[in-house]
Amino acid sequence: MKRIFPFLFLSLFSLSIYAQTYFPGDWGNWETKTAEEVEMNAAKIQEAIEYAQSMESENPRSMEMNHYQTFGREPFGDAIGPFKDRGDQTGIIIKNGYIIAEWGEPLRVDMTHSVSKTFLSSAVGLMYDRGYIRDVNDLVDPYMAPILVMEFDDNTSKADEFGSPKVIEPFKSEHNSKITWNHLLRQTSDWEGTLFGKPDWADRPSGERSTWLTRDRFEPGTEWEYNDVRVNLLALAALNVVREPLPKFLKEHMMDKIGASPTWRWQGYETSWVVIDGQLMQSVSGGGHWGGGMFISARDQARLGLLTLRDGNWNGQQIISEEWIELSKTPTEANPRYGYMNYFLNPGQEPMPSAPESAFWHLGSGNNYVYCDPENDLVIVTRWIKGSGMDGVIKRVIDAIE
């Protein structure tokens, strides 16, 4: 309660507002309205849909093939998690909480790639609200027990492994010991090491190969780098603290409460099994880099968007604290367009010119967009759209508001 108390007045105000605002019921129960019923122009909404469909991604529908044509070409780029072929270009437009338009396959479960990071930071937020993490500026190392990564017996000689570490302690080096939860959430840790068979330097390596293993490390917090090894490290750290699988924790404390369907699955890697309290658990992936991540429908993506749009409140119940949502939308000093993973911000309307500056979005490769617009009470989900197409969709939808 200590974290929510400073926001008590705002939270009570939010509860009164959101209790009078429409929220969908459990999965399969989401009220629809026509564009006219929410004071939007139906012809312009249809124009937005047709535009989105015309901007379908040209990437392969096979996510496995797409991987090996992109990230799979990196050092140690072999897939270690599952892939799933994608469906048609899909979208949902939500105004005032109501579905006013859908196209494609909104109930189909597909990979959502880096939108998985928003589910990860949400899980960390749920931990924070419950006191598992006292302060986001705390060092991570004092929270961490030695981690036993399960390596299944491949008939190697035990004598060959004599003297080698049997557990991992990923925050013990001089550099890594300075990393806080905030650094991991903002992708500014510059953590060094190898996790689940993937070295940090092998993810999106720079063009200068001679520096991959020898460059000086940036002080944590000073340099932003999109790096899935470090994202997966946050997932492992969170698992180690909460001591139960993150999908189970997220389901109980968030997904069931916002009426998500039973069809979503959060996948890890074949190499990411650990033993905690005598139980074998899989540490999940924060994206589809090397496979895995969140497999989810557009309808369930839209529920995530509506939850973050409404400051963590769902039908009068504060699922994630308003404080956490505000922290998530606070610009990162090293990259003002980024908050906590995976909140993309719109300073000066430069990243998304047609959207208000207050808008934010959760973004995954493909592209998967969950666009949240508090100013216009809009959530727009688009899947498998060219990155250049999203601003045009937003422009047409906003132009439809009368």
VOPAGU-2260 file (C-alpha; in pm, 1 decimal, decimal comma):
REM VOPAGU-2260
SITE   aa  ch    i         X         Y         Z
SITE  MET   A    0       0,0       0,0       0,0
SITE  LYS   A    1     291,2     237,4      59,2
SITE  ARG   A    2     336,1     279,6    -317,0
SITE  ILE   A    3     -27,6     361,9    -388,8
SITE  PHE   A    4     -84,5     597,3     -91,3
SITE  PRO   A    5      80,4     907,4    -246,9
SITE  PHE   A    6    -155,3     860,7    -539,1
SITE  LEU   A    7    -461,8     801,9    -317,9
SITE  PHE   A    8    -653,1    1113,7    -428,4
SITE  LEU   A    9    -581,8    1047,6    -796,6
SITE  SER   A   10    -668,0     680,1    -756,5
SITE  LEU   A   11   -1003,1     755,6    -591,3
SITE  PHE   A   12   -1075,6    1006,3    -868,9
SITE  SER   A   13    -980,0     746,5   -1129,8
SITE  LEU   A   14   -1197,4     482,4    -964,7
SITE  SER   A   15   -1502,0     710,1    -981,7
SITE  ILE   A   16   -1434,7     798,1   -1346,2
SITE  TYR   A   17   -1358,3     447,3   -1467,4
SITE  ALA   A   18   -1650,0     292,0   -1282,2
SITE  GLN   A   19   -1873,3     494,6   -1517,6
SITE  THR   A   20   -1670,9     408,3   -1830,8
SITE  TYR   A   21   -1742,8     106,9   -2049,9
SITE  PHE   A   22   -1513,6    -193,9   -2011,7
SITE  PRO   A   23   -1565,4    -523,4   -2194,8
SITE  GLY   A   24   -1676,3    -830,1   -2003,1
SITE  ASP   A   25   -1495,2   -1161,9   -2000,7
SITE  TRP   A   26   -1349,2   -1299,2   -2321,6
SITE  GLY   A   27   -1598,7   -1322,7   -2605,1
SITE  ASN   A   28   -1808,0   -1049,2   -2444,5
SITE  TRP   A   29   -1712,2    -713,2   -2591,4
SITE  GLU   A   30   -1986,8    -473,2   -2695,0
SITE  THR   A   31   -1969,7    -321,5   -3041,7
SITE  LYS   A   32   -2107,1      10,2   -3161,4
SITE  THR   A   33   -2132,9     169,0   -3500,9
SITE  ALA   A   34   -1906,6     459,5   -3583,5
SITE  GLU   A   35   -2207,8     694,0   -3574,6
SITE  GLU   A   36   -2297,7     581,9   -3221,3
SITE  VAL   A   37   -1962,3     710,8   -3093,5
SITE  GLU   A   38   -1974,9    1022,6   -3311,9
SITE  MET   A   39   -1735,0     905,6   -3578,7
SITE  ASN   A   40   -1764,9     912,1   -3956,3
SITE  ALA   A   41   -1828,0     560,2   -4086,8
SITE  ALA   A   42   -1693,7     633,2   -4436,0
SITE  LYS   A   43   -1366,5     760,8   -4294,8
SITE  ILE   A   44   -1335,5     455,1   -4068,4
SITE  GLN   A   45   -1381,0     233,6   -4372,9
SITE  GLU   A   46   -1113,8     436,8   -4548,5
SITE  ALA   A   47    -877,4     372,1   -4253,6
SITE  ILE   A   48    -945,4      -2,1   -4272,6
SITE  GLU   A   49    -884,1     -19,5   -4646,8
SITE  TYR   A   50    -566,5     181,4   -4606,6
SITE  ALA   A   51    -439,2     -54,9   -4334,6
SITE  GLN   A   52    -515,9    -357,4   -4552,1
SITE  SER   A   53    -327,6    -199,0   -4842,3
SITE  MET   A   54     -20,5    -164,4   -4618,7
SITE  GLU   A   55      14,4    -532,3   -4526,7
SITE  SER   A   56     367,3    -638,0   -4442,7
SITE  GLU   A   57     560,2    -796,3   -4726,2
SITE  ASN   A   58     761,5   -1016,3   -4489,4
SITE  PRO   A   59     712,9   -1393,9   -4514,7
SITE  ARG   A   60     414,4   -1538,3   -4334,0
SITE  SER   A   61     645,9   -1804,9   -4201,0
SITE  MET   A   62     790,1   -1652,8   -3884,8
SITE  GLU   A   63    1066,2   -1913,8   -3892,3
SITE  MET   A   64    1169,9   -1813,2   -4243,0
SITE  ASN   A   65    1145,8   -1447,0   -4147,6
SITE  HIS   A   66    1376,8   -1513,3   -3851,2
SITE  TYR   A   67    1645,0   -1676,7   -4062,6
SITE  GLN   A   68    1627,7   -1391,9   -4313,4
SITE  THR   A   69    1679,8   -1133,7   -4035,4
SITE  PHE   A   70    1794,2   -1205,2   -3677,5
SITE  GLY   A   71    1894,3   -1559,0   -3767,7
SITE  ARG   A   72    2185,7   -1416,9   -3968,3
SITE  GLU   A   73    2346,2   -1275,5   -3653,0
SITE  PRO   A   74    2619,4   -1463,0   -3461,9
SITE  PHE   A   75    2462,4   -1750,3   -3264,8
SITE  GLY   A   76    2134,3   -1663,3   -3437,5
SITE  ASP   A   77    1991,0   -2016,5   -3438,1
SITE  ALA   A   78    1630,9   -2044,7   -3316,8
SITE  ILE   A   79    1582,8   -2187,8   -2967,1
SITE  GLY   A   80    1213,5   -2111,1   -2920,1
SITE  PRO   A   81     893,9   -2194,2   -3111,5
SITE  PHE   A   82     762,5   -2003,2   -3413,4
SITE  LYS   A   83     410,1   -1982,3   -3552,6
SITE  ASP   A   84     309,9   -1877,6   -3904,5
SITE  ARG   A   85     114,3   -1552,6   -3904,0
SITE  GLY   A   86    -235,4   -1481,2   -4031,5
SITE  ASP   A   87    -388,5   -1204,8   -4240,9
SITE  GLN   A   88    -337,4    -833,6   -4188,4
SITE  THR   A   89    -564,4    -767,6   -3892,0
SITE  GLY   A   90    -691,5    -473,5   -3690,5
SITE  ILE   A   91    -931,3    -344,6   -3426,5
SITE  ILE   A   92   -1044,8      12,7   -3357,9
SITE  ILE   A   93   -1178,2      83,9   -3007,7
SITE  LYS   A   94   -1344,0     414,1   -2918,3
SITE  ASN   A   95   -1464,8     490,3   -2564,8
SITE  GLY   A   96   -1404,6     123,5   -2482,0
SITE  TYR   A   97   -1634,1     -10,3   -2757,6
SITE  ILE   A   98   -1524,7    -202,3   -3066,4
SITE  ILE   A   99   -1630,1       4,0   -3366,2
SITE  ALA   A  100   -1439,5    -185,8   -3635,3
SITE  GLU   A  101   -1252,7    -514,5   -3683,1
SITE  TRP   A  102   -1094,5    -675,1   -3987,0
SITE  GLY   A  103    -876,1    -973,6   -4065,1
SITE  GLU   A  104    -857,5   -1242,5   -3796,3
SITE  PRO   A  105    -897,4   -1071,7   -3456,1
SITE  LEU   A  106    -938,3   -1399,9   -3263,9
SITE  ARG   A  107    -641,0   -1575,0   -3424,5
SITE  VAL   A  108    -345,4   -1641,2   -3192,5
SITE  ASP   A  109     -19,0   -1518,7   -3345,3
SITE  MET   A  110     324,8   -1420,6   -3223,4
SITE  THR   A  111     337,2   -1060,0   -3107,2
SITE  HIS   A  112     717,5   -1035,0   -3086,0
SITE  SER   A  113     827,8    -734,8   -2877,6
SITE  VAL   A  114     481,8    -649,6   -2744,9
SITE  SER   A  115     583,7    -939,1   -2516,7
SITE  LYS   A  116     804,9    -682,1   -2343,7
SITE  THR   A  117     498,0    -488,1   -2229,2
SITE  PHE   A  118     362,9    -802,3   -2065,8
SITE  LEU   A  119     703,6    -847,6   -1900,8
SITE  SER   A  120     720,2    -493,3   -1764,9
SITE  SER   A  121     358,4    -532,5   -1651,7
SITE  ALA   A  122     456,9    -844,1   -1455,7
SITE  VAL   A  123     741,8    -648,2   -1295,0
SITE  GLY   A  124     491,2    -371,6   -1215,0
SITE  LEU   A  125     264,0    -624,0   -1045,0
SITE  MET   A  126     565,2    -739,3    -842,2
SITE  TYR   A  127     648,6    -380,7    -749,9
SITE  ASP   A  128     293,6    -308,9    -637,0
SITE  ARG   A  129     307,2    -615,2    -410,7
SITE  GLY   A  130     640,6    -526,1    -255,1
SITE  TYR   A  131     856,6    -791,7    -421,6
SITE  ILE   A  132    1068,1    -501,7    -550,0
SITE  ARG   A  133    1105,2    -220,1    -298,5
SITE  ASP   A  134    1235,1      48,3    -534,8
SITE  VAL   A  135    1304,6      42,7    -909,3
SITE  ASN   A  136    1637,5     214,2    -838,8
SITE  ASP   A  137    1751,0     -74,1    -618,7
SITE  LEU   A  138    2044,2    -277,8    -743,4
SITE  VAL   A  139    1925,2    -610,8    -884,1
SITE  ASP   A  140    2207,8    -822,5    -738,5
SITE  PRO   A  141    2093,0    -817,3    -372,5
SITE  TYR   A  142    1757,7    -966,6    -483,3
SITE  MET   A  143    1918,0   -1259,3    -662,9
SITE  ALA   A  144    1977,3   -1612,6    -538,9
SITE  PRO   A  145    2220,2   -1832,6    -736,5
SITE  ILE   A  146    2029,8   -1968,9   -1036,6
SITE  LEU   A  147    2046,9   -2332,4   -1140,8
SITE  VAL   A  148    1998,4   -2352,8   -1518,2
SITE  MET   A  149    1882,3   -2701,0   -1612,7
SITE  GLU   A  150    2109,4   -2867,9   -1864,7
SITE  PHE   A  151    1959,8   -3201,0   -1957,7
SITE  ASP   A  152    2198,7   -3496,4   -1945,6
SITE  ASP   A  153    2372,0   -3551,2   -2277,5
SITE  ASN   A  154    2596,0   -3831,7   -2149,7
SITE  THR   A  155    2897,2   -3606,6   -2100,4
SITE  SER   A  156    3155,7   -3711,8   -1848,4
SITE  LYS   A  157    3112,3   -3550,0   -1504,8
SITE  ALA   A  158    3489,4   -3532,3   -1480,0
SITE  ASP   A  159    3492,7   -3298,6   -1781,1
SITE  GLU   A  160    3272,1   -3056,7   -1586,9
SITE  PHE   A  161    3468,1   -3071,0   -1262,1
SITE  GLY   A  162    3543,8   -2722,9   -1131,4
SITE  SER   A  163    3300,1   -2545,2   -1362,9
SITE  PRO   A  164    3021,7   -2332,5   -1208,2
SITE  LYS   A  165    2699,7   -2523,2   -1138,8
SITE  VAL   A  166    2491,2   -2209,1   -1093,3
SITE  ILE   A  167    2487,1   -1865,9   -1257,9
SITE  GLU   A  168    2503,2   -1529,8   -1079,3
SITE  PRO   A  169    2453,6   -1277,4   -1358,8
SITE  PHE   A  170    2503,0    -958,3   -1155,0
SITE  LYS   A  171    2834,6   -1031,7    -981,3
SITE  SER   A  172    3088,7    -868,9   -1213,6
SITE  GLU   A  173    3218,2    -518,7   -1143,2
SITE  HIS   A  174    3005,5    -375,1   -1424,2
SITE  ASN   A  175    2692,1    -588,4   -1378,2
SITE  SER   A  176    2677,7    -528,5   -1002,6
SITE  LYS   A  177    2589,1    -162,3   -1075,1
SITE  ILE   A  178    2270,6    -248,8   -1266,3
SITE  THR   A  179    1931,9    -152,2   -1119,7
SITE  TRP   A  180    1579,4    -267,7   -1204,6
SITE  ASN   A  181    1527,1      70,8   -1367,0
SITE  HIS   A  182    1823,9      13,1   -1600,3
SITE  LEU   A  183    1683,2    -321,9   -1712,7
SITE  LEU   A  184    1332,9    -181,8   -1762,9
SITE  ARG   A  185    1466,4     104,2   -1976,3
SITE  GLN   A  186    1721,5    -105,3   -2172,8
SITE  THR   A  187    2012,1     106,7   -2048,9
SITE  SER   A  188    2201,7    -154,8   -1843,7
SITE  ASP   A  189    2467,3    -253,4   -2102,3
SITE  TRP   A  190    2480,4    -586,4   -1916,0
SITE  GLU   A  191    2769,0    -808,1   -2025,7
SITE  GLY   A  192    2751,5   -1184,3   -2045,1
SITE  THR   A  193    2588,2   -1484,5   -2208,8
SITE  LEU   A  194    2239,0   -1605,9   -2124,8
SITE  PHE   A  195    2069,9   -1922,1   -2252,8
SITE  GLY   A  196    2342,2   -1959,6   -2516,0
SITE  LYS   A  197    2316,1   -1603,6   -2650,0
SITE  PRO   A  198    2599,8   -1353,3   -2584,7
SITE  ASP   A  199    2486,2    -993,7   -2530,6
SITE  TRP   A  200    2714,1    -870,3   -2810,6
SITE  ALA   A  201    2560,4   -1109,4   -3065,3
SITE  ASP   A  202    2218,9    -938,6   -3057,7
SITE  ARG   A  203    2209,5    -667,1   -3325,8
SITE  PRO   A  204    2590,7    -634,0   -3327,5
SITE  SER   A  205    2751,9    -317,1   -3454,5
SITE  GLY   A  206    2912,3    -304,0   -3796,4
SITE  GLU   A  207    3261,7    -285,6   -3648,7
SITE  ARG   A  208    3337,6    -651,5   -3576,9
SITE  SER   A  209    3670,4    -581,8   -3408,8
SITE  THR   A  210    3490,6    -413,1   -3116,6
SITE  TRP   A  211    3229,0    -680,0   -3044,6
SITE  LEU   A  212    3425,2    -840,7   -2761,3
SITE  THR   A  213    3660,6    -562,4   -2656,7
SITE  ARG   A  214    3465,7    -235,5   -2638,1
SITE  ASP   A  215    3445,5     -42,5   -2313,1
SITE  ARG   A  216    3116,6     -83,0   -2130,0
SITE  PHE   A  217    2886,0     213,8   -2089,1
SITE  GLU   A  218    2799,0     313,0   -1735,1
SITE  PRO   A  219    2452,0     171,8   -1659,0
SITE  GLY   A  220    2184,8     430,1   -1735,6
SITE  THR   A  221    2387,4     633,0   -1985,4
SITE  GLU   A  222    2332,0     447,4   -2314,6
SITE  TRP   A  223    2013,7     295,9   -2460,2
SITE  GLU   A  224    2033,2     -23,2   -2662,9
SITE  TYR   A  225    1752,0    -249,9   -2776,7
SITE  ASN   A  226    1887,2    -588,9   -2674,8
SITE  ASP   A  227    1682,3    -904,9   -2623,3
SITE  VAL   A  228    1949,8   -1086,8   -2422,7
SITE  ARG   A  229    1911,5    -819,6   -2154,1
SITE  VAL   A  230    1533,0    -829,5   -2184,6
SITE  ASN   A  231    1543,3   -1203,0   -2117,3
SITE  LEU   A  232    1770,8   -1131,1   -1822,6
SITE  LEU   A  233    1496,1    -912,9   -1671,1
SITE  ALA   A  234    1249,4   -1200,3   -1715,8
SITE  LEU   A  235    1490,6   -1437,7   -1541,5
SITE  ALA   A  236    1549,4   -1190,6   -1256,9
SITE  ALA   A  237    1174,6   -1143,7   -1210,6
SITE  LEU   A  238    1118,8   -1521,0   -1209,1
SITE  ASN   A  239    1393,7   -1563,1    -950,5
SITE  VAL   A  240    1228,2   -1309,8    -719,6
SITE  VAL   A  241     862,5   -1408,1    -757,8
SITE  ARG   A  242     949,2   -1782,4    -748,8
SITE  GLU   A  243     673,4   -1895,0    -983,3
SITE  PRO   A  244     642,0   -1897,4   -1363,2
SITE  LEU   A  245     570,5   -1547,9   -1493,5
SITE  PRO   A  246     281,0   -1662,5   -1719,5
SITE  LYS   A  247     106,8   -1808,1   -1412,3
SITE  PHE   A  248     172,9   -1491,0   -1210,0
SITE  LEU   A  249      51,3   -1267,2   -1494,7
SITE  LYS   A  250    -260,3   -1479,0   -1552,1
SITE  GLU   A  251    -367,2   -1463,2   -1188,9
SITE  HIS   A  252    -296,0   -1097,5   -1123,6
SITE  MET   A  253    -372,3    -934,1   -1460,2
SITE  MET   A  254    -493,3   -1137,3   -1756,7
SITE  ASP   A  255    -787,1   -1307,9   -1583,3
SITE  LYS   A  256    -890,1    -978,7   -1424,7
SITE  ILE   A  257    -913,3    -799,6   -1759,5
SITE  GLY   A  258   -1111,2   -1084,7   -1912,4
SITE  ALA   A  259    -842,3   -1215,6   -2147,3
SITE  SER   A  260    -922,0   -1533,0   -2338,5
SITE  PRO   A  261    -773,4   -1871,3   -2243,0
SITE  THR   A  262    -583,4   -1885,2   -2573,3
SITE  TRP   A  263    -272,5   -1674,6   -2500,3
SITE  ARG   A  264      57,6   -1847,5   -2422,0
SITE  TRP   A  265     390,1   -1699,2   -2311,5
SITE  GLN   A  266     676,8   -1911,0   -2444,7
SITE  GLY   A  267    1040,6   -1941,6   -2345,5
SITE  TYR   A  268    1338,1   -2127,5   -2492,5
SITE  GLU   A  269    1450,6   -2487,4   -2494,3
SITE  THR   A  270    1757,9   -2362,2   -2308,2
SITE  SER   A  271    1578,6   -2142,3   -2050,6
SITE  TRP   A  272    1469,0   -2402,5   -1794,8
SITE  VAL   A  273    1572,4   -2333,2   -1436,1
SITE  VAL   A  274    1512,7   -2504,7   -1102,5
SITE  ILE   A  275    1359,0   -2295,8    -824,3
SITE  ASP   A  276    1241,0   -2443,3    -494,0
SITE  GLY   A  277    1277,0   -2790,3    -641,5
SITE  GLN   A  278    1045,6   -2707,0    -933,3
SITE  LEU   A  279    1142,7   -2696,7   -1299,8
SITE  MET   A  280    1030,9   -2363,5   -1449,9
SITE  GLN   A  281    1080,8   -2203,8   -1788,7
SITE  SER   A  282    1208,2   -1848,4   -1798,3
SITE  VAL   A  283    1005,2   -1676,3   -2069,8
SITE  SER   A  284    1127,0   -1464,7   -2357,8
SITE  GLY   A  285    1060,3   -1092,8   -2386,6
SITE  GLY   A  286    1011,5   -1117,8   -2762,7
SITE  GLY   A  287    1022,5   -1341,3   -3068,2
SITE  HIS   A  288    1396,9   -1295,1   -3120,5
SITE  TRP   A  289    1517,0   -1659,6   -3153,4
SITE  GLY   A  290    1151,6   -1771,4   -3120,8
SITE  GLY   A  291     911,2   -1773,2   -2829,1
SITE  GLY   A  292     754,1   -1474,5   -2658,7
SITE  MET   A  293     383,7   -1402,3   -2623,6
SITE  PHE   A  294     145,0   -1583,2   -2858,7
SITE  ILE   A  295    -184,6   -1392,6   -2841,9
SITE  SER   A  296    -491,1   -1271,8   -3032,1
SITE  ALA   A  297    -558,5    -914,6   -3144,2
SITE  ARG   A  298    -859,8    -906,7   -2909,5
SITE  ASP   A  299    -635,4    -983,4   -2612,1
SITE  GLN   A  300    -378,0    -731,5   -2734,2
SITE  ALA   A  301    -659,6    -475,5   -2732,7
SITE  ARG   A  302    -737,9    -556,5   -2368,6
SITE  LEU   A  303    -376,3    -479,7   -2280,9
SITE  GLY   A  304    -405,0    -150,3   -2468,9
SITE  LEU   A  305    -727,1     -55,7   -2290,8
SITE  LEU   A  306    -570,1    -137,1   -1951,8
SITE  THR   A  307    -267,4      85,1   -2013,0
SITE  LEU   A  308    -483,0     355,9   -2172,2
SITE  ARG   A  309    -695,7     364,0   -1854,2
SITE  ASP   A  310    -390,7     396,5   -1625,3
SITE  GLY   A  311    -401,4      36,7   -1502,8
SITE  ASN   A  312    -767,6      53,4   -1402,1
SITE  TRP   A  313   -1022,6    -201,2   -1517,1
SITE  ASN   A  314   -1387,4    -133,2   -1444,9
SITE  GLY   A  315   -1310,8      38,2   -1113,9
SITE  GLN   A  316   -1042,8    -209,8   -1000,1
SITE  GLN   A  317    -681,3     -91,6   -1001,5
SITE  ILE   A  318    -504,6    -390,9   -1162,7
SITE  ILE   A  319    -164,3    -219,7   -1195,9
SITE  SER   A  320     -99,0      92,5    -992,1
SITE  GLU   A  321    -138,5     428,0   -1160,6
SITE  GLU   A  322     209,4     502,6   -1028,7
SITE  TRP   A  323     355,1     216,4   -1233,2
SITE  ILE   A  324     181,8     325,0   -1553,9
SITE  GLU   A  325     313,9     677,5   -1504,6
SITE  LEU   A  326     665,1     543,9   -1446,1
SITE  SER   A  327     631,0     336,0   -1761,7
SITE  LYS   A  328     549,1     648,0   -1963,7
SITE  THR   A  329     833,0     855,6   -1818,2
SITE  PRO   A  330    1090,7     925,3   -2093,0
SITE  THR   A  331    1426,3     752,2   -2065,2
SITE  GLU   A  332    1710,0    1001,9   -2037,1
SITE  ALA   A  333    1921,0     816,8   -2293,1
SITE  ASN   A  334    1621,4     783,9   -2530,4
SITE  PRO   A  335    1326,9    1020,7   -2470,0
SITE  ARG   A  336    1111,6     822,4   -2714,1
SITE  TYR   A  337    1114,9     519,2   -2483,7
SITE  GLY   A  338     978,4     459,7   -2135,5
SITE  TYR   A  339     977,7     121,1   -1968,3
SITE  MET   A  340     979,4    -166,1   -2212,4
SITE  ASN   A  341     770,4    -160,9   -2428,6
SITE  TYR   A  342     621,9     188,1   -2408,9
SITE  PHE   A  343     706,6     399,6   -2712,9
SITE  LEU   A  344     645,1     771,8   -2660,8
SITE  ASN   A  345     569,2    1058,8   -2897,9
SITE  PRO   A  346     776,6    1364,5   -2791,3
SITE  GLY   A  347     715,4    1660,1   -3019,4
SITE  GLN   A  348     497,6    1428,5   -3232,8
SITE  GLU   A  349     814,5    1338,5   -3423,6
SITE  PRO   A  350     784,8     956,6   -3410,8
SITE  MET   A  351     412,6     960,6   -3501,8
SITE  PRO   A  352     317,1    1300,4   -3652,1
SITE  SER   A  353     -56,1    1231,7   -3680,0
SITE  ALA   A  354     -91,1    1128,4   -3315,9
SITE  PRO   A  355    -116,0    1360,9   -3015,0
SITE  GLU   A  356     200,4    1402,4   -2810,9
SITE  SER   A  357      29,3    1221,9   -2521,9
SITE  ALA   A  358     -17,1     904,3   -2727,7
SITE  PHE   A  359     198,4     596,0   -2668,7
SITE  TRP   A  360     215,1     250,5   -2817,9
SITE  HIS   A  361     340,6    -101,1   -2761,6
SITE  LEU   A  362     528,2    -225,5   -3068,2
SITE  GLY   A  363     644,4    -562,9   -3189,9
SITE  SER   A  364     817,8    -673,9   -3507,2
SITE  GLY   A  365     594,2    -766,8   -3793,2
SITE  ASN   A  366     459,5    -505,1   -3728,1
SITE  ASN   A  367     234,2    -546,3   -3425,3
SITE  TYR   A  368     103,2    -214,9   -3291,0
SITE  VAL   A  369    -110,3    -153,1   -2983,7
SITE  TYR   A  370    -171,3     223,0   -3010,1
SITE  CYS   A  371    -310,0     405,3   -2704,5
SITE  ASP   A  372    -446,8     759,0   -2731,7
SITE  PRO   A  373    -576,6     906,3   -2402,1
SITE  GLU   A  374    -667,3    1238,1   -2565,2
SITE  ASN   A  375    -912,8    1072,5   -2805,9
SITE  ASP   A  376    -997,2     765,2   -2590,0
SITE  LEU   A  377    -874,3     539,2   -2867,8
SITE  VAL   A  378    -703,3     202,1   -2887,4
SITE  ILE   A  379    -597,9      80,1   -3230,5
SITE  VAL   A  380    -447,7    -266,4   -3281,2
SITE  THR   A  381    -286,6    -343,0   -3614,6
SITE  ARG   A  382    -103,1    -664,3   -3696,5
SITE  TRP   A  383     127,0    -739,4   -3989,1
SITE  ILE   A  384     134,5    -382,7   -4118,2
SITE  LYS   A  385     429,0    -197,5   -4269,5
SITE  GLY   A  386     587,0      36,3   -4016,2
SITE  SER   A  387     534,6     328,5   -4252,1
SITE  GLY   A  388     161,4     257,5   -4260,5
SITE  MET   A  389      69,0     311,2   -3897,2
SITE  ASP   A  390      75,7     690,1   -3899,0
SITE  GLY   A  391    -162,8     688,0   -4194,0
SITE  VAL   A  392    -405,9     461,7   -4008,2
SITE  ILE   A  393    -394,5     688,9   -3703,5
SITE  LYS   A  394    -450,1     999,6   -3917,2
SITE  ARG   A  395    -757,6     851,1   -4083,4
SITE  VAL   A  396    -909,7     728,1   -3758,1
SITE  ILE   A  397    -859,0    1061,2   -3580,8
SITE  ASP   A  398    -997,9    1246,0   -3883,4
SITE  ALA   A  399   -1312,4    1032,4   -3845,2
SITE  ILE   A  400   -1387,7    1179,0   -3500,1
SITE  GLU   A  401   -1669,2    1431,4   -3540,9
